[in-house]
Amino acid sequence: MIAIGMAYYPEHWDRALWEEDARRMAKMGVHLVRMAEFAWSRMEPEDGRFDFGWLDDAIDVVARHGMRVILGTPTNSAPVWLYHDHPETRQCGRDGRPVDVGIRGHRCIVSPTFRRYAERIVEEMARRYAGRPEIAAWQIDNELENSHCTCPACRAAFRGWLREKYGTLDALNRAWGSAVWSGEISDWEQIEPLLAPDCMPDWHNPAFMLDFERFGASRTTDYVLFQRDIIRRYDPQAVVTTNCCFCQHLPDFHSEFAGLSVAAYDNYPPTVLPDDPQALYSNAFALDFIRGFKRQNFWILEQLGGPGGCWSPFGPTTEPGMLAGYAMQAVAHGADLLGFFRWRSCCTGAEMMGHGILDHDDRENRRFREIEALLRRLERMPELDKSALRSPVAILYGADQEFALKNQRQSAKYAYWTQLRLFDEACTGLGVNVDVIEEREPLDGYRVVVVPAHHIIEPTLPERLEAFARAGGTVVLTNRSGVKDKTGNCVFGEPLPTAFRALCGCIVEEYDPIGERRQHVTAGDGARYAVTGWCDLLATEGARVWARYDERFYAGTAAITKNDFGAGHAYYLGAVGEKALYRALMAEILGEQGVPFLSGLPQGVEVTTREGGGKRWRFFFNNTAGGVRFLLGEETVALRPFEMAVQTEKGEWL
Ligand code: GAL
């Protein structure tokens, strides 16, 4: 059974409401109530004085109604007294100055003083609640980012991390190529964190920035493990996770979740769909990405429950069917728990217009009825949580690629994520499951491995991809691959794609970062596609030409190639294309690999499959604001906007 959760903040409501709220949640079909994140000032109103009486009572109320609790550690928002008494617990910004306190998330997760206080509050909670039957799981902090803090503690920690990594300043200067612009460091104390003058952030040394991001990621992972260990001290079996999101400074998610029980995500798909048919708005990619963190099904700790309004102007209301459809989309991509955000819109505080399921008037509105109906529907699919997605296609992701390509933009319209998403969208649009996995993961079991913009060469990858292709698999590589070594510096004396040259059977003669301008390519079958962002001008070394450029001085030059390699193939995609290009390419590749796929699905219809225990559920999601119709064999399928149809292995529609 898919577990249903609900975010509830007892401290936001009069106690007189708790009992009735719990009764209504249980009646609606909620199993898990998520609480206590952000409630530090209620648990520790002043330094060292703890008050858990209210939380005990809230947990009791929930348990009396047959539900369990996901308990959040409150460390995202430290109490005001802590910042006041210990200003060193505040993060510092890129200007090196402490950030203003007044919203949330201001704590420095590296600061030893903050760690001391965080340890104490988490330990108090763990001592009191860990191992109790009412507690189903723990959530650490909230939406952790890669730490970019520049406080004195972070500066010292960064220097220590570099010392450990490089040993000597000589090695560090060599790795960073610090001879450029007299950047050589002659004392560890001279090293500063990323203090970018805002006017020219692009002027920093990319190798230095890569290390700064890796350091930040290591702090975030360390912080997660620090809290996990406190909880596990009191309950070694505790289920511990943290809720992640796509934030400004992405952490290294794979390392962050490696030591946790399950991956968890806050899922807020767009409530207004863009008009541009090329826009990549679907959350399908994000869900495939989260599933890849542990190569397992995952949880949604915050699922869109109403229109946003935490930041004004407020978002428009959700269309009928949208909330249920998006929740089912998460299930279709591997969510085993749907935790809605939040039970009711708060009447106070910054998020008073961030809408929960219920409005301030507390009546059972359209959103409530839609989600209630969804929960009844899910009850008719009781074995769904025993199933998983099996994927013939893997897309490789690396935190290093994200760091490097974000910190040194390749051209005006170039983004690492775009290429990952284009391939993901092509697969779900062909009804084929796709995993997004970390680039060091084994490739066994896949038929196709897509490696978009593998900019920083992961040293083991060229050989592993060659072995994969030799054994009959298909590899797809793209522009900006093989550009830099692990230090973040350009590879010398080798044409691109350097380490992947033999596999691809082509080289990049020249490239043209065309930015927002457009070019076109024509494929061997005569189909013509727009491309943008980047154009590699390819010279073949054994590969065949799959598509050529149409315009400018390189009209006729190879843009996409296909190489036979052992029993398999390697495609190289020199440009960033429109959606139709990826669908055509993937259809050809899947056909060659004998992987069945659906052709003719309308744009925006996403099909995935979960299987387990001899059962199969096939999900057909209309992720558009208009009705669609298509043929499935002999049958015509019609879907309303945001409708999810589910078909069993027997062909029944649920
Ligand atoms: C999430 C956050 C929640 C709440 C929500 C509002 O990102 O974790 O605490 O702020 O957004 O939509």
Boltz pocket constraint, residues with backbone or C-beta under 6 A from the ligand:
constraints:
  - pocket:
      binder: B
      contacts: [[A, 142], [A, 143], [A, 245], [A, 266], [A, 302], [A, 308], [A, 310], [A, 341], [A, 351], [A, 354]]
      max_distance: 6.0
